[in-house]
Amino acid sequence: MRTNIDKETRITICHALAECFRMPTPEFVVGILNGTLGHVLKDIPGAASHRLALAGEGRSLAELTELLTDEYYQTFKGPFPPYVVPVESAYKAWAGSNPSAECSTKRDMLMGDPAIEMLKRYRADGIELPPDFKAYPDHIALVLEYAGLLLERGTSGAYEEFVAAHFDWIEDLWRDIHAQTGSPFYLTAADLLRAFAQGELGLAAGTVAASDKRPASACSGRTAACLAQ
């Protein structure tokens, strides 16, 4: 599936989707309630069939922010597994890793090849990682933000190459979110992320040669239950 989204809209979508996978703030919740977020994401294919809703609508802003924060923790942070780890390294086999192993026993397994590459990109660009993401340089929020940055620069082919290399795990992330959470907001955010990624991968496929596919291990380490083994 390919999309006809213009460059400026694509940039805005990248940044808005990134915010969906950060810790919620009252300002973010206001954007959901007043329709600003939905308006920004309306050009994603199929967006019309997805309503960004909050559990507990009708409550105060403080209560809604607390509820969404609880859902964020239950979906992505824990403290107790299982929960989804929205980090690219958890979905990609390590170079030189044993593909027959059920799950890596390394506690730093999140800092895999995608993370190292992203760190190199940030350093080359003089980008300082936010404190909450120091250990997750390839978190989905940062991957989306960086994609938007590449679009803003307008370097020919750079965005498409990045998408081809760093959006190919989002389908599995979507599947894990749907298996893990009952949060109406995060289920819809995952649906919109998936639809956008599918369209952008289609765009990239038209301009970039097919990237090499590394075999995934039986357990990619993408959930906290796997990380804890």
PLY file of the C-alpha trace (Angstrom):
ply
format ascii 1.0
element vertex 229
property float x
property float y
property float z
element edge 228
property int vertex1
property int vertex2
end_header
0.00 0.00 0.00
1.34 3.39 -1.02
0.12 6.78 0.15
-0.19 10.22 -1.40
0.47 12.20 1.78
2.38 15.42 1.13
5.71 16.10 2.82
4.53 18.60 5.43
1.63 16.39 6.48
3.96 13.40 6.69
6.30 15.36 8.99
3.41 16.33 11.24
2.16 12.75 11.38
5.62 11.45 12.37
5.83 13.86 15.29
2.22 13.31 16.38
2.53 9.52 16.35
5.76 9.82 18.33
3.87 11.69 21.05
1.37 8.82 21.23
4.14 6.53 22.51
5.64 8.93 25.05
4.53 9.29 28.66
1.19 11.14 28.58
0.98 14.75 29.74
-2.11 16.88 30.48
-1.40 18.86 27.30
-1.40 15.65 25.27
-4.71 14.57 26.81
-6.22 17.95 25.93
-5.14 17.35 22.33
-7.03 14.06 22.32
-10.17 15.55 23.87
-10.41 18.59 21.60
-9.76 16.57 18.45
-6.42 18.16 17.60
-4.56 14.85 17.56
-7.24 13.15 15.48
-7.18 16.02 12.98
-3.40 15.77 12.60
-3.62 12.02 11.95
-6.69 12.09 9.68
-4.62 11.67 6.49
-3.31 8.26 7.55
-4.99 5.59 5.37
-8.08 4.28 7.15
-7.93 6.90 9.90
-11.60 7.72 9.49
-12.51 4.32 10.94
-10.38 4.84 14.05
-11.48 7.13 16.89
-8.87 8.16 19.43
-10.90 7.61 22.60
-10.00 7.69 26.27
-11.26 5.36 28.94
-13.21 7.34 31.53
-14.25 10.19 29.24
-16.24 12.80 31.17
-13.83 12.86 34.09
-11.53 15.75 34.96
-8.36 16.41 33.02
-6.25 15.32 35.97
-8.19 12.06 36.29
-8.00 11.35 32.57
-4.26 12.01 32.52
-3.77 9.67 35.47
-5.87 6.96 33.80
-3.97 7.22 30.50
-0.67 7.18 32.38
-1.76 3.99 34.15
-2.62 2.46 30.76
0.76 3.55 29.40
2.54 1.81 32.27
0.43 -1.34 31.97
1.06 -1.49 28.23
4.71 -0.41 27.96
6.42 -0.09 31.36
5.16 -2.60 33.90
6.50 -2.81 36.56
5.51 -6.45 36.21
5.65 -8.43 32.94
4.23 -9.12 30.52
4.22 -5.74 28.82
5.27 -4.54 25.39
8.76 -3.14 24.83
8.35 -0.64 21.93
12.03 -0.67 21.04
13.40 -1.75 17.67
16.31 -3.80 19.04
13.85 -6.12 20.79
12.42 -7.03 17.39
15.67 -7.57 15.50
18.11 -10.45 15.85
21.54 -9.42 16.99
24.46 -9.81 14.58
26.28 -12.94 15.67
23.49 -14.00 18.03
22.35 -17.61 18.19
19.12 -17.81 16.15
18.22 -21.12 17.76
18.21 -19.66 21.28
14.72 -19.25 22.69
15.59 -15.90 24.24
18.78 -14.01 24.87
19.86 -13.99 28.51
21.76 -10.70 28.19
20.20 -7.99 30.32
21.41 -5.31 27.87
19.85 -7.03 24.88
17.81 -3.90 24.08
20.97 -2.13 22.94
21.21 -4.10 19.73
22.26 -3.15 16.21
19.40 -0.69 15.58
20.19 1.12 18.83
23.87 1.42 17.94
23.01 2.79 14.54
20.61 5.33 16.02
23.24 6.44 18.55
25.67 7.05 15.70
23.05 9.11 13.90
22.34 11.23 16.98
26.02 11.86 17.62
26.67 12.81 14.01
23.76 15.26 14.18
24.63 16.60 17.63
21.32 15.38 19.06
21.06 14.92 22.83
18.72 12.12 23.86
15.99 12.98 26.38
16.80 11.53 29.83
13.88 9.07 29.70
15.22 7.58 26.45
18.94 7.30 27.21
18.66 3.51 27.42
16.31 3.27 24.44
17.80 5.17 21.48
15.66 3.10 19.10
12.37 3.53 20.96
9.46 3.88 18.52
8.91 7.50 19.60
12.51 8.40 18.72
12.44 6.43 15.47
9.39 8.43 14.39
10.89 11.74 15.49
14.06 11.02 13.54
12.06 10.06 10.46
10.35 13.44 10.68
13.72 15.14 10.98
14.95 13.46 7.80
11.86 14.69 5.98
12.45 18.22 7.24
15.99 18.13 5.87
14.76 16.99 2.50
17.86 14.95 1.62
16.93 12.87 -1.42
16.30 9.23 -0.55
17.41 9.52 3.11
13.89 9.22 4.51
12.96 6.29 2.29
16.15 4.43 3.20
15.50 5.04 6.88
11.91 3.84 6.62
12.95 0.67 4.80
15.45 -0.12 7.55
13.55 1.03 10.65
9.80 0.64 10.03
9.83 -3.06 9.18
9.25 -4.19 12.80
6.15 -2.07 13.41
3.77 -4.80 12.23
5.03 -7.07 15.03
4.83 -4.20 17.52
1.19 -3.66 16.51
0.46 -7.35 17.02
2.03 -7.34 20.49
0.13 -4.23 21.59
-3.15 -5.81 20.53
-2.28 -8.99 22.42
-1.30 -7.11 25.56
-3.58 -4.16 26.21
-7.24 -3.33 26.44
-6.59 0.41 26.40
-8.85 1.98 23.76
-6.36 4.76 23.15
-3.26 2.60 22.71
-5.10 0.05 20.57
-6.14 2.84 18.20
-2.71 4.49 18.30
-1.19 1.14 17.34
-3.66 0.79 14.47
-2.79 4.24 13.13
0.94 3.60 13.53
0.62 0.34 11.61
-1.38 1.95 8.80
1.11 4.79 8.47
4.09 2.41 8.50
2.52 0.21 5.83
2.01 3.19 3.57
5.52 4.52 4.12
7.09 1.11 3.53
5.20 1.01 0.25
6.64 4.40 -0.62
10.13 3.27 0.33
9.80 0.09 -1.71
9.33 2.19 -4.80
12.61 4.05 -4.30
14.88 1.77 -2.30
16.12 -1.71 -3.15
14.79 -4.40 -0.85
16.81 -4.40 2.37
18.48 -7.58 3.68
16.27 -9.49 6.11
17.98 -11.03 9.10
16.37 -14.16 10.55
14.54 -13.53 13.82
15.05 -15.76 16.84
12.16 -17.81 18.21
11.78 -15.17 20.93
12.81 -11.72 19.80
12.87 -10.30 23.32
10.18 -7.79 22.52
8.12 -8.35 25.68
9.20 -7.95 29.28
8.37 -11.60 29.92
11.08 -12.58 27.46
13.52 -9.99 28.79
13.17 -11.42 32.25
14.19 -14.94 31.23
0 1
1 2
2 3
3 4
4 5
5 6
6 7
7 8
8 9
9 10
10 11
11 12
12 13
13 14
14 15
15 16
16 17
17 18
18 19
19 20
20 21
21 22
22 23
23 24
24 25
25 26
26 27
27 28
28 29
29 30
30 31
31 32
32 33
33 34
34 35
35 36
36 37
37 38
38 39
39 40
40 41
41 42
42 43
43 44
44 45
45 46
46 47
47 48
48 49
49 50
50 51
51 52
52 53
53 54
54 55
55 56
56 57
57 58
58 59
59 60
60 61
61 62
62 63
63 64
64 65
65 66
66 67
67 68
68 69
69 70
70 71
71 72
72 73
73 74
74 75
75 76
76 77
77 78
78 79
79 80
80 81
81 82
82 83
83 84
84 85
85 86
86 87
87 88
88 89
89 90
90 91
91 92
92 93
93 94
94 95
95 96
96 97
97 98
98 99
99 100
100 101
101 102
102 103
103 104
104 105
105 106
106 107
107 108
108 109
109 110
110 111
111 112
112 113
113 114
114 115
115 116
116 117
117 118
118 119
119 120
120 121
121 122
122 123
123 124
124 125
125 126
126 127
127 128
128 129
129 130
130 131
131 132
132 133
133 134
134 135
135 136
136 137
137 138
138 139
139 140
140 141
141 142
142 143
143 144
144 145
145 146
146 147
147 148
148 149
149 150
150 151
151 152
152 153
153 154
154 155
155 156
156 157
157 158
158 159
159 160
160 161
161 162
162 163
163 164
164 165
165 166
166 167
167 168
168 169
169 170
170 171
171 172
172 173
173 174
174 175
175 176
176 177
177 178
178 179
179 180
180 181
181 182
182 183
183 184
184 185
185 186
186 187
187 188
188 189
189 190
190 191
191 192
192 193
193 194
194 195
195 196
196 197
197 198
198 199
199 200
200 201
201 202
202 203
203 204
204 205
205 206
206 207
207 208
208 209
209 210
210 211
211 212
212 213
213 214
214 215
215 216
216 217
217 218
218 219
219 220
220 221
221 222
222 223
223 224
224 225
225 226
226 227
227 228
